[in-house]
Amino acid sequence: MGRRVSRRFIAGMTVEEAIAVAVQLNSEGIDVTLDSLGESVTEVSQAEESAATYHQLLGEIGTRRLRANVSLKLTQMGMDIGGHGAGPGLAEDIVSRLVEHAARIGSFVRVDMEGSDYTEATIAMTERLHQRWPGAVGTVLQAYLYRTAGDVERLLAQGIRMRLCKGAYKEPAEIAFPAKSDVDANYVKLTKRLVTSPVFCGIATHDEVIVEELKTFVAAQAVEKSAFEFQMLYGVRRDLQRKLVAAGFGVRVYVPFGREWYPYFMRRLAERPANVLFLAKNFFKN
């Protein structure tokens, strides 16, 4: 079962396998975000090893001129490591070098969002990096957090690109909408704000009802299809991805790879039971 899951939702174990998937997706008119799986490293050497993988990815993207960027987690870059010279400072130093590399080749680094304990630190680091390399770095916001509407305005005011998702972590009702209907409503409200802004952003959803509502909205508001992109996971709603490309919308697929796929899935499934149903429903879809 593990091998079947990995084949469907994970683009192999190696950089070479991930690049091959990116090449194939690009040939189908789909852009790519590459993610080397891993998080919560405990040693500086592990953080540097993760960074080396990302530099290799960026090198391949530049050499092959792929329509691709990279996505990383701060805990994968040493954010939680204690001790002298480590922790947030280490993570920011590592990510700074990656953003500089991306800027040099005309690519982009997405600083992924983790649990709410990291929200402010992630946004603040992205802001600092954007000041140094405008347009080469962005982050992710989660619609289930009450604070996200304010964060959207905060980042738009600085011209920082963001990917909006609903949120996959289990969060307390004190800081997040507990009801799915409220999360969906907030998500739709924020997507409409993003697509009508001058900042190019990613709308991350597999919900076809929301996709259709947004398509109707952008048509009514005369929003150019090139003003934003839809983003989806590798192996999920491939039929919808193809339909959107055929309709002239930008589509970017998030492509995870690496040997850390098993703990990645187990953590996601443990955090929210709804994730189990989501993967099961999409396992047998085209």
C-alpha positions as CSV (number, residue, x, y, z in Angstrom):
1,M,0.0,0.0,0.0
2,G,2.9,2.4,0.8
3,R,4.4,1.8,-2.6
4,R,1.0,2.5,-4.3
5,V,0.5,5.7,-2.4
6,S,4.0,6.9,-3.1
7,R,3.6,6.3,-6.9
8,R,0.3,8.2,-7.0
9,F,1.1,11.2,-4.8
10,I,4.9,11.3,-4.6
11,A,7.2,12.0,-7.6
12,G,9.8,9.4,-6.7
13,M,12.6,9.4,-4.2
14,T,15.3,11.4,-6.0
15,V,15.9,14.8,-7.5
16,E,16.2,13.2,-10.9
17,E,12.8,11.6,-10.6
18,A,11.2,14.8,-9.5
19,I,12.8,16.7,-12.4
20,A,11.5,14.1,-14.8
21,V,8.0,14.7,-13.5
22,A,8.4,18.5,-13.8
23,V,9.5,18.1,-17.4
24,Q,6.4,16.0,-18.2
25,L,4.0,18.4,-16.5
26,N,5.6,21.4,-18.3
27,S,5.0,19.5,-21.6
28,E,1.3,19.4,-20.6
29,G,1.1,23.1,-20.0
30,I,1.3,22.8,-16.2
31,D,3.8,24.7,-14.1
32,V,5.4,23.1,-11.1
33,T,6.5,23.6,-7.5
34,L,9.1,21.1,-6.3
35,D,9.1,20.1,-2.6
36,S,11.8,17.9,-1.1
37,L,10.0,16.3,1.8
38,G,11.2,16.7,5.3
39,E,10.6,18.9,8.3
40,S,11.6,19.3,12.0
41,V,15.3,18.5,11.6
42,T,17.3,18.3,14.8
43,E,20.9,18.7,13.5
44,V,22.6,21.5,11.6
45,S,24.0,19.0,9.2
46,Q,20.5,17.9,8.3
47,A,19.4,21.4,7.6
48,E,22.4,22.0,5.3
49,E,21.8,18.7,3.6
50,S,18.2,19.8,2.9
51,A,19.5,23.1,1.5
52,A,21.9,21.3,-0.8
53,T,19.0,19.4,-2.3
54,Y,17.2,22.7,-3.0
55,H,20.3,24.2,-4.5
56,Q,20.4,21.2,-6.8
57,L,16.8,21.6,-7.7
58,L,17.3,25.3,-8.5
59,G,20.3,24.4,-10.6
60,E,18.3,22.0,-12.7
61,I,15.4,24.5,-13.0
62,G,17.9,27.1,-14.3
63,T,19.8,24.8,-16.7
64,R,16.7,23.2,-18.2
65,R,14.7,26.4,-18.1
66,L,11.8,24.7,-16.4
67,R,8.6,26.5,-15.5
68,A,9.2,25.6,-11.9
69,N,10.0,26.9,-8.5
70,V,10.6,25.4,-5.1
71,S,8.7,25.1,-1.8
72,L,10.4,24.6,1.6
73,K,9.6,24.5,5.3
74,L,11.5,26.5,7.9
75,T,11.7,23.6,10.3
76,Q,13.4,21.7,7.5
77,M,16.0,24.5,7.4
78,G,16.8,24.3,11.1
79,M,14.2,26.7,12.6
80,D,13.7,24.4,15.7
81,I,17.4,23.6,16.3
82,G,18.6,24.9,19.7
83,G,22.0,26.0,20.6
84,H,24.5,28.7,19.6
85,G,24.3,29.8,15.9
86,A,21.2,27.7,15.2
87,G,17.4,28.0,15.2
88,P,15.8,31.0,13.5
89,G,19.1,32.6,12.5
90,L,20.3,29.4,10.9
91,A,17.1,29.0,9.0
92,E,17.1,32.5,7.7
93,D,20.7,32.3,6.6
94,I,20.0,29.0,4.7
95,V,16.8,30.3,3.1
96,S,18.5,33.6,2.2
97,R,21.1,31.7,0.1
98,L,18.3,29.8,-1.6
99,V,16.3,32.9,-2.4
100,E,19.4,34.6,-3.8
101,H,20.0,31.5,-6.0
102,A,16.4,31.6,-7.2
103,A,16.6,35.3,-8.0
104,R,19.7,34.8,-10.0
105,I,18.1,32.3,-12.3
106,G,14.7,34.0,-12.4
107,S,12.9,31.4,-10.2
108,F,11.1,31.7,-6.9
109,V,11.1,30.2,-3.4
110,R,7.8,29.5,-1.6
111,V,8.3,29.5,2.2
112,D,5.6,27.0,3.1
113,M,3.4,27.5,6.2
114,E,3.4,25.1,9.1
115,G,1.3,25.1,12.3
116,S,0.1,28.3,13.8
117,D,3.1,28.4,16.2
118,Y,5.2,29.4,13.1
119,T,2.8,31.7,11.3
120,E,4.2,35.1,12.4
121,A,7.8,34.0,12.2
122,T,7.2,32.7,8.7
123,I,5.5,35.8,7.5
124,A,8.1,38.1,9.1
125,M,11.0,36.2,7.5
126,T,9.3,36.3,4.1
127,E,9.0,40.1,4.5
128,R,12.7,40.5,5.3
129,L,13.7,38.3,2.4
130,H,11.4,40.1,0.0
131,Q,13.0,43.4,0.9
132,R,16.3,42.0,-0.3
133,W,15.1,40.0,-3.3
134,P,11.7,41.4,-4.4
135,G,9.6,39.0,-6.4
136,A,11.8,36.0,-5.7
137,V,10.1,34.9,-2.4
138,G,6.6,34.4,-1.1
139,T,4.7,32.4,1.4
140,V,1.5,30.5,2.2
141,L,-1.6,31.7,4.1
142,Q,-4.2,29.4,5.6
143,A,-7.9,30.5,5.3
144,Y,-9.0,28.7,8.5
145,L,-7.1,31.1,10.7
146,Y,-8.9,34.1,11.9
147,R,-5.9,36.3,11.4
148,T,-5.5,35.5,7.7
149,A,-7.6,38.3,6.3
150,G,-5.3,40.8,8.0
151,D,-2.2,38.9,6.8
152,V,-3.5,39.1,3.2
153,E,-3.7,42.8,3.4
154,R,-0.3,43.0,5.1
155,L,1.4,41.1,2.3
156,L,-0.5,42.7,-0.6
157,A,0.6,46.1,0.7
158,Q,4.2,45.0,0.2
159,G,3.6,43.2,-3.2
160,I,4.5,39.8,-1.7
161,R,3.1,36.8,-3.6
162,M,1.2,34.3,-1.6
163,R,-0.5,30.9,-2.0
164,L,-3.9,30.7,-0.3
165,C,-5.0,27.3,1.0
166,K,-7.6,26.2,3.5
167,G,-5.2,24.7,6.0
168,A,-4.2,21.1,6.9
169,Y,-3.2,21.3,10.6
170,K,-5.4,20.8,13.6
171,E,-5.8,24.2,15.3
172,P,-7.9,25.2,18.3
173,A,-11.2,27.1,17.9
174,E,-9.6,30.1,19.7
175,I,-7.6,30.9,16.5
176,A,-9.2,29.0,13.7
177,F,-12.7,28.5,12.3
178,P,-13.9,25.1,13.6
179,A,-16.7,24.7,11.0
180,K,-15.8,23.7,7.4
181,S,-18.5,25.9,6.0
182,D,-16.9,29.0,7.7
183,V,-13.5,28.0,6.4
184,D,-14.9,27.7,2.9
185,A,-16.7,31.0,3.1
186,N,-13.5,32.8,4.3
187,Y,-11.5,31.0,1.6
188,V,-13.8,32.2,-1.2
189,K,-13.8,35.8,0.2
190,L,-10.1,35.9,0.4
191,T,-9.6,34.4,-3.1
192,K,-11.8,37.2,-4.6
193,R,-9.6,39.7,-2.8
194,L,-6.4,38.2,-4.2
195,V,-7.4,37.8,-7.8
196,T,-8.6,41.4,-8.0
197,S,-5.3,42.7,-6.5
198,P,-2.3,43.6,-8.6
199,V,-0.2,40.9,-6.9
200,F,0.0,37.5,-8.7
201,C,-1.1,34.8,-6.3
202,G,-1.8,31.1,-6.2
203,I,-5.3,29.8,-5.4
204,A,-4.7,26.3,-3.9
205,T,-7.9,24.2,-4.0
206,H,-9.2,20.9,-5.4
207,D,-12.8,21.9,-4.6
208,E,-14.6,22.1,-8.0
209,V,-17.5,24.1,-6.5
210,I,-15.1,26.8,-5.4
211,V,-13.2,26.7,-8.7
212,E,-16.4,27.2,-10.6
213,E,-17.5,30.1,-8.4
214,L,-14.1,31.8,-8.9
215,K,-14.3,31.3,-12.6
216,T,-17.7,33.0,-12.7
217,F,-16.4,35.8,-10.5
218,V,-13.3,36.6,-12.6
219,A,-15.4,36.5,-15.8
220,A,-17.9,39.0,-14.3
221,Q,-15.1,41.2,-13.0
222,A,-13.1,41.0,-16.2
223,V,-10.1,39.7,-14.3
224,E,-7.4,38.4,-16.7
225,K,-6.8,34.6,-16.5
226,S,-3.1,35.5,-16.3
227,A,-3.6,37.5,-13.1
228,F,-3.5,34.4,-10.9
229,E,-3.0,30.6,-11.0
230,F,-4.8,27.6,-9.6
231,Q,-2.5,25.3,-7.6
232,M,-3.1,21.6,-6.9
233,L,-1.3,18.6,-5.5
234,Y,0.5,16.0,-7.6
235,G,-1.8,13.1,-8.3
236,V,-5.0,14.9,-7.1
237,R,-7.8,15.9,-9.5
238,R,-5.7,15.5,-12.6
239,D,-8.9,15.7,-14.6
240,L,-9.6,19.2,-13.2
241,Q,-6.0,20.3,-13.8
242,R,-6.3,19.4,-17.5
243,K,-9.8,21.1,-17.8
244,L,-8.4,24.3,-16.4
245,V,-5.4,24.3,-18.7
246,A,-7.6,23.7,-21.7
247,A,-9.8,26.7,-20.6
248,G,-6.7,28.9,-20.6
249,F,-6.1,29.2,-16.8
250,G,-2.7,28.9,-15.3
251,V,-2.2,25.7,-13.3
252,R,0.7,24.8,-11.0
253,V,1.1,21.4,-9.5
254,Y,2.9,20.9,-6.1
255,V,5.3,18.0,-6.6
256,P,6.6,16.4,-3.4
257,F,9.4,13.9,-3.6
258,G,12.0,12.2,-1.3
259,R,12.5,9.4,1.2
260,E,10.6,11.3,3.9
261,W,7.2,10.5,2.2
262,Y,6.1,8.1,4.9
263,P,6.4,10.3,8.0
264,Y,5.0,13.2,5.8
265,F,1.8,11.2,5.2
266,M,1.5,9.9,8.7
267,R,1.8,13.3,10.2
268,R,-0.8,14.8,7.8
269,L,-3.2,11.9,8.4
270,A,-2.8,12.1,12.2
271,E,-3.3,15.9,12.3
272,R,-6.7,15.8,10.6
273,P,-8.9,12.8,10.1
274,A,-10.4,14.6,7.1
275,N,-7.1,14.2,5.3
276,V,-7.6,10.4,5.3
277,L,-10.9,10.7,3.4
278,F,-9.4,13.3,1.0
279,L,-6.6,10.9,0.0
280,A,-8.8,7.9,-0.2
281,K,-11.3,9.7,-2.5
282,N,-8.6,10.9,-4.8
283,F,-6.6,7.6,-4.9
284,F,-9.0,6.1,-7.4
285,K,-9.8,9.2,-9.5
286,N,-8.2,9.9,-12.8
